[in-house]
Amino acid sequence: MLAATREANLRRTSRSPRALSVLRLLKPQPKNH
């Protein structure tokens, strides 16, 4: 249930710049790209 809530929150705030930075921290992209 917690995981679902977290995902829902991420999706809801996916439009916010903070969410983008959080996603970046969670899934750091290769510097090569």
C-alpha positions in Angstrom: 0.0 0.0 0.0 2.8 2.4 0.9 4.5 1.7 -2.4 1.3 2.4 -4.3 0.9 5.7 -2.4 4.5 6.7 -3.2 4.0 5.9 -6.9 0.8 7.9 -6.9 2.5 10.8 -5.3 5.3 10.7 -7.8 2.8 10.6 -10.6 0.8 13.5 -9.2 3.9 15.6 -8.7 5.5 14.4 -11.9 4.7 17.8 -13.3 6.5 19.6 -10.5 10.3 20.4 -11.0 11.0 18.9 -7.5 9.6 15.6 -8.7 11.9 15.7 -11.7 14.9 16.3 -9.5 13.8 13.5 -7.2 13.4 11.1 -10.1 16.8 12.2 -11.3 18.3 11.4 -7.9 16.5 8.1 -7.8 17.5 7.2 -11.4 20.7 9.1 -12.2 21.3 9.2 -15.9 24.8 8.5 -17.4 27.0 11.6 -17.8 27.8 10.3 -21.3 24.3 11.1 -22.5 
